[in-house]
Amino acid sequence: MKEQPPMGMNRTGIQMSPIDSKEMQGMPPPDMMQPTPGDESGMMEMRGEYILASDPVGSVPIPGTVRGALTTGASMLTGDMPQLLIDKLGERLAFERTGTRLYDALINKFQTLQDGTTSMTLADLQRIREDEARHFHMVRSAIESIGGDPTSQTPCADVTGVESMGLMQVITDPRTTMAQSLHAILVAEMTDNAGWEMLIALAEEQGQDTMVTEFSVALDEERAHLQMVRGWLEEATLGKVVSSGAIVDDVSDATQSQQLH
């Protein structure tokens, strides 16, 4: 079973009005529709002026505790960039918080639709949601461990919040299907994996061994999330289940396949 988009009176294409469209294409454009001379260079130049004149999105806060000031100062003396680590920790904190909310919204849609196009279960979604929430608290503790303030919004945290808005809008839109919602979750999980990989590399570079160990566990869990979500999206789109490396032709055959393996 696969998710089928409905056929309906979609009038957005030109083929829906062949007579009028042919007449329009054959008519000379009125004066007001004549193309204006020039190109986009003027707009690009204006954008460039704004870019050069603008302030940054935000700033990394100065440590508000003695411990934080000492930690930051010591790191800077050794040539590290603690502000970059704090910025990226803030980004990860914001994204894991959003990830938790994305799965809350997906759980709500799954329960409402009682969707049967995938082998996905409520327990699966709840487990991933709890992983995201736990990762949030892990990053919060990491920020506190180096004297940072997890309640502050760093520049990268601000940017990732804006980036994530579209994903949340897709999943919470009452018109979107489970497959469309899973596609949005897939985008989130792919971004999440890349974010953890970069954060681990940065923590390793700055000698944060405890962070590297804890974050590596989170990355393994996120990789598992990505694999599961990709599989569910394939099921919903193709009507096939990936099980133990084999393709099962229909979701209803998944149970039988699991018993054979």
N, C-alpha and C positions, 0 to 999 in steps of 0.2 A: 504494500500500500504506500503510495506516495502522495504528497500534498499537491493538489491541483489548483492552480490559479483560475478564478472564474472567467468565463467568457461573457462579455457584456457590451453595452453601448458606449464604447470608448471612442469619443469623437475628437481626440487630440491630434490624429493624423490627417494629412492632406487627402488621403484616399477616401475619407468619409464623405467628401463633397467633390466628386470628380468634375462635375459640370462647372461649378463655381471656381474651382481651383484652376481649371484649364483656362477659363475666361480671364482670371486674375493674372495668370502667367503670360497670357498673350497681350495684355494691356500695357501700354507704356506707363511707367510710374508718374504720378503727379509731381509737380515742382517740389512740393514739400517732402517727397520721398526720394528726390535725387540724392545720390551719394555726395557727401561733402568732401572736398579735397583734403588731402593730408593723410596721416596715419595715427597711430597711438603714441607717438613719441611725446606729444604734449602731456598726456596723462601720465606716462612713465616718468617724465621729468618732474611733474608735480609730486608724484609718489616719492621720488628720490629726495626731494626737498624735505618732505615730512619725515622720511626715515632719518636723514641727517640731523634734523632739528629736534627729534623726539627724545624723551627721557626713557630709561629702561622700563620694562614691565613692572619691576619692583626691586627690592633689595633683600639681601640676607640679613636678618636682624643681628645686631651686636649682642653677644652673650649677656644675659640678664643675671647671671650668677657668677660668684667668684670662681667656682669650679670651671664653668664654661669659659671664662676669660683666660684662666690659666691653661686650659686644654688647647684653646684656639691659639694662644700666644706661643705655646711650645711647638705646636704643629707648624706654625708659620716660620719659626726659627729654623726648623729642619728642612724647609723648602716645600712642605706640603701645602695644599690649598684646602683648608678645612671648610671654607665657605662654599666651595664646590660640592663637597661631600654633604654638607647640611642642605644645600639646595636640592640635590638629587634625592636625599632622604625625604625631604618635604614633598617632592614630586611623587615618590613611591607611596608615601602616606596618603596623599590625596587620591591617587589612583586606586589603592586598595579599599579606601572608603567608598569610592564610586563603584568599584567592582562588587562590593557587598550589596549596594543598592541596586545594581543591575540584576543581580541574581534574585533579590527580593521581588523585583518587578517581573522577572521571568517565571519565578515560582507562582506568582499571582496569575499570570496568563496561562500557565500550564494547568493549574487547578481549575481555572474557569472554563477553558476550552475542552478539558478532558481529552487532550490530543493523543491519538494512537498511531501517529505516523512514524514514531521512532521507538527504540527500546529504552529511551530515557525514563527514569522513574523520579518520583518526588524525593525519594531518599538520596538519589544521585545529586540532584540540585541542592538539596539542603546541606549535604556534605561539602560541596564546593563552596557554597555560601559561607559556611563556618570556617573553611580554610581561608577565604578572603578576609573575614573578620579577624581571624587569628594573625594573619600576616600584617594587618593594620596595627594591631597591638604590639607585634614584634618590632615593627619599624618605629613606633612611638617610643618603645623602650630603648631602642638603639640611639635615637636622637637625644633622649634624656641622659644616656650613658656618657655622652661627650659634652654634656652641659648645654645642649640646645633646647629650644622651646618648641615642643610639638604643636602648640596651638597657633604658632605664627604661620602665615602663608608666604612661602618663598616664591621667587619668580617662576621657577619651573612648576611649582604646585599650582600657581595661577593659570599658567598656560595649559597644563594637562586637564584642569577643570573645564576650561573652554572646549578643549578637544573632545572631551567625553560627553558634552551636552547632546550632541547629535545621536550618540549611541543610546542614551537614555530616552530621547524623544522617539526613536524607532521602537524600542521595546514597550514603552508605555502608551504608544498610539493604539487605541482600541481596534483599529482596522488591520494592523499587521498580523500576519500569521506566525505560527511557531517557527517555520523555516526562515522567515524574514527576521524574526527576533534572534534566532540562533546565528544568523549571519552577522548580526551586530555583536553578539557575544563572541563570535570567532575573531572579529576585528579587535575586540578588547583583550582577548587571551593572547593573540599574537603580539600585541603591543606590550602586554604584561610580561611575557617571556623576554622580549628584547630589553625591557626596562630593568628586570632583575639581573640579566647578564651584564649590563653596563654598570649597575650599582655594585655588583660583586667585584668586577674588575677595578673599580674606583676604590672600594674598601681595601682590597688586596694591595693596591698601590700605596695606600696610606697606612699600611700595617695594622689594620683593624681585623685581627684574626678571628675574634669572637663573631663579628658581623659576618665575615666570610663564611664561617661554619653554619651559622643560623640561616643566612640568606641562601646558601646552597641547597638547604633542605626545602626552603620555600620555592626555589626554582624547580626542583624535581617535582614538587606538587603541581606547580603551574604547568609544567610540561605534560603532566598527566591530564590536567584539565583541558589543555589544548587538544590533545588526542581524542578525548571523549567528545568534546564539542564538535570537532571536525567529523567524527563518526556519525553523530546524531544529525548533523546537517546533510551529510551524504544520504542517510536513511530517508530523511524528509524530502529530499530533492530527487533522489534516484530510485527510492523504494527498495534499497538494498542495505543489508546489514553486514558490517565488517566484523567477523568473529574468528579469532585465532588465525588470522591471515587468510581466511577464506571468505568469499563473497556469497552471502545468502540472498536469494532472489527476492524475498519478501520478509517484512518485519515479523509476520506471523510465524515464519519458519525459524526465528532466532532461538526460541526455547528448545526446539528439537535439535538445532545445531549445537547448542551448549551442552545438551545431554550426551550427544555423540562424542564431544571432546572432554 
